[in-house]
């Protein structure tokens, strides 16, 4: 009798262990996807927030670098859309002061994840939140933006100084990047216009971060709006 009970317990053990990975596999489907389409236009519902951030530059010179309708790219498990809007001070203006913005460039990227056989769109968006090419030590949490968000400072010859925020709302990941420079010195009469620009001061970094945060919050608000074209 004792041998039979021991045998029964021994036979039950493999089944008990097999239950664990099944439960773990089910957990990857825990998040329910909110979105099934990208926004119709990148800056839809966000333009006013962008203009408020760039201030006087909004009335100087504006350029949409990429047409949002032409930039939707399909992926096996989702799609991507990106666009950029630039604002620049007029080069012949002679009344600028130190610390005023010379230019700003706002870049938005929307990544929709629909998921696949082994994971949900929410799981994929979570995995893609942190940029793989950025040292994790340089990432800082951006509280109060979407379901989760991280930010980082960057500089490149093509983009200049910029603060970037990667945020997630359900199965949608959005990257907000604000690049720019400020004037360093007051204008002085010269044979030609030559402005010395700030690309690395703490003041500029704080300004770009605050501007990126404001735009990121406006993006989240637009995504969550009941009439948002991106909501499913």
C-alpha positions in Angstrom: 0.0 0.0 0.0 2.8 2.4 0.9 4.5 1.6 -2.4 1.3 2.4 -4.3 1.0 5.8 -2.6 4.6 6.6 -3.3 4.2 5.6 -6.9 1.1 7.8 -7.2 3.0 10.7 -5.7 5.9 10.1 -8.0 3.6 10.0 -11.0 2.0 13.3 -10.0 5.2 15.2 -9.9 5.8 15.6 -13.6 2.3 17.0 -14.1 2.8 19.5 -11.4 6.0 20.8 -12.9 4.5 20.9 -16.4 1.8 23.3 -15.1 4.3 26.0 -14.2 5.5 26.8 -17.7 2.0 26.7 -19.0 1.0 29.4 -16.6 4.1 31.4 -17.4 3.3 31.2 -21.1 -0.2 32.5 -20.5 1.1 35.5 -18.6 2.6 37.0 -21.8 -1.0 37.5 -23.1 -2.0 39.4 -19.9 -2.1 42.9 -21.5 -5.1 44.0 -23.6 -4.2 46.1 -26.6 -5.9 49.5 -26.8 -4.9 50.5 -30.4 -5.4 48.9 -33.7 -4.3 51.8 -36.0 -1.7 54.6 -36.1 -2.8 58.2 -35.8 -3.9 59.6 -39.2 -1.4 62.4 -38.9 1.6 62.7 -36.5 0.8 66.2 -35.2 -3.0 65.8 -35.1 -4.2 67.3 -31.8 -0.6 68.2 -30.8 0.2 71.2 -32.9 -1.0 73.7 -30.3 1.3 72.1 -27.6 4.2 72.2 -30.0 3.7 75.9 -30.8 3.4 76.7 -27.1 6.7 75.0 -26.5 8.7 76.7 -29.2 7.2 80.1 -28.2 8.1 83.0 -30.5 9.8 80.6 -33.0 6.3 79.4 -34.0 5.7 82.8 -35.7 9.1 82.9 -37.3 9.6 80.1 -39.8 8.1 76.6 -39.7 8.8 73.6 -41.9 7.3 70.2 -42.0 10.3 68.0 -43.0 8.3 64.8 -43.7 4.7 64.4 -44.8 3.1 62.1 -42.2 0.7 60.5 -44.7 3.7 59.2 -46.7 5.7 57.7 -43.9 3.6 54.7 -42.6 5.8 51.6 -42.7 4.3 48.1 -42.2 6.1 45.6 -40.0 5.2 41.9 -39.5 3.7 42.6 -36.2 2.6 46.3 -36.5 3.5 49.5 -38.2 5.5 52.7 -37.8 4.9 56.4 -38.7 7.2 59.3 -38.2 7.5 63.0 -39.0 9.3 66.1 -38.0 8.6 69.8 -37.7 11.3 72.5 -37.6 11.2 76.1 -36.4 14.1 78.5 -37.0 14.8 82.1 -36.2 15.3 84.4 -39.1 19.0 84.8 -39.8 18.8 88.6 -40.3 17.1 89.3 -37.0 19.3 91.7 -34.9 17.5 91.9 -31.6 18.0 88.4 -30.2 19.3 88.0 -26.7 21.5 85.5 -25.0 19.5 82.4 -24.0 16.8 82.8 -26.6 16.1 79.8 -28.9 17.8 79.9 -32.3 16.0 76.8 -33.6 13.9 73.8 -32.5 13.2 70.6 -34.3 10.4 68.3 -33.0 10.4 64.7 -34.1 7.6 62.2 -33.5 7.6 58.5 -34.1 4.6 56.2 -33.5 5.2 52.4 -33.3 2.1 50.2 -33.2 2.5 46.6 -32.0 -0.2 44.1 -32.8 1.6 41.1 -31.4 2.0 37.6 -32.7 1.5 33.9 -31.7 3.8 34.0 -28.6 3.3 37.6 -27.3 0.7 40.4 -27.2 1.2 43.8 -28.7 1.5 45.2 -25.2 4.3 42.8 -24.4 6.1 43.8 -27.5 5.7 47.5 -26.8 7.1 47.0 -23.3 10.2 45.2 -24.7 10.8 48.0 -27.2 10.4 50.9 -24.8 14.1 51.2 -24.0 16.4 52.0 -27.0 18.9 49.2 -27.5 21.7 51.5 -28.6 21.6 53.8 -25.5 23.5 52.8 -22.4 20.9 52.0 -19.7 22.9 54.1 -17.3 22.0 57.2 -19.3 18.2 56.5 -19.2 16.1 58.4 -16.6 12.5 57.7 -15.8 10.0 60.2 -17.0 7.2 60.0 -14.4 3.6 60.8 -15.2 3.9 60.2 -19.0 1.8 57.3 -20.4 2.0 53.9 -18.9 5.8 54.2 -18.7 8.4 56.4 -20.2 12.2 57.0 -20.2 14.3 59.9 -21.4 17.9 60.6 -22.3 20.2 63.4 -23.6 21.9 63.0 -26.9 24.1 65.0 -29.3 24.9 64.3 -32.9 26.2 66.3 -35.8 23.0 65.7 -37.8 20.5 66.4 -35.0 22.5 68.7 -32.7 21.6 68.7 -29.0 18.4 66.9 -28.2 16.3 65.3 -25.4 14.4 62.2 -26.3 11.5 60.5 -24.6 10.4 56.9 -25.3 6.9 56.4 -23.9 4.3 53.7 -24.0 0.5 53.7 -23.9 -0.8 50.1 -24.0 0.5 48.7 -27.3 1.6 52.0 -28.8 5.2 53.3 -28.3 6.0 56.9 -29.1 9.4 58.6 -29.4 9.4 62.3 -28.9 12.7 64.1 -29.7 13.2 67.9 -29.3 16.5 69.2 -30.8 17.7 72.7 -30.7 20.2 75.4 -29.8 20.1 78.8 -28.0 22.0 82.0 -28.7 25.1 82.5 -26.6 25.7 86.2 -27.0 23.9 89.4 -27.9 24.0 90.4 -31.5 27.0 92.6 -32.4 27.2 94.4 -35.7 29.5 92.6 -38.1 30.0 92.3 -41.8 27.9 89.2 -41.8 25.5 87.5 -39.4 27.4 85.2 -37.2 25.7 83.8 -34.1 27.5 81.7 -31.5 25.1 79.0 -30.4 24.8 76.9 -27.2 24.6 73.2 -27.7 25.7 71.8 -24.3 24.8 74.0 -21.4 22.7 72.7 -18.4 20.1 75.4 -19.2 19.7 74.1 -22.7 19.4 70.5 -21.5 16.7 71.5 -19.0 14.8 73.5 -21.6 14.9 70.7 -24.2 13.8 68.1 -21.6 10.9 70.3 -20.4 9.8 70.9 -23.9 9.9 67.2 -24.7 7.9 66.4 -21.6 5.2 68.9 -22.5 4.9 67.5 -26.0 5.0 63.9 -24.8 2.1 64.6 -22.3 0.1 66.2 -25.1 0.7 63.1 -27.3 -0.6 60.8 -24.5 -3.6 63.0 -24.0 -4.4 62.9 -27.7 -4.0 59.1 -27.8 -6.3 58.6 -24.9 -9.0 61.1 -26.2 -12.3 59.3 -27.0 -12.3 60.7 -30.5 -8.7 59.9 -31.2 -8.2 58.4 -34.6 -5.6 56.1 -33.1 -7.8 54.5 -30.6 -9.3 51.1 -31.2 
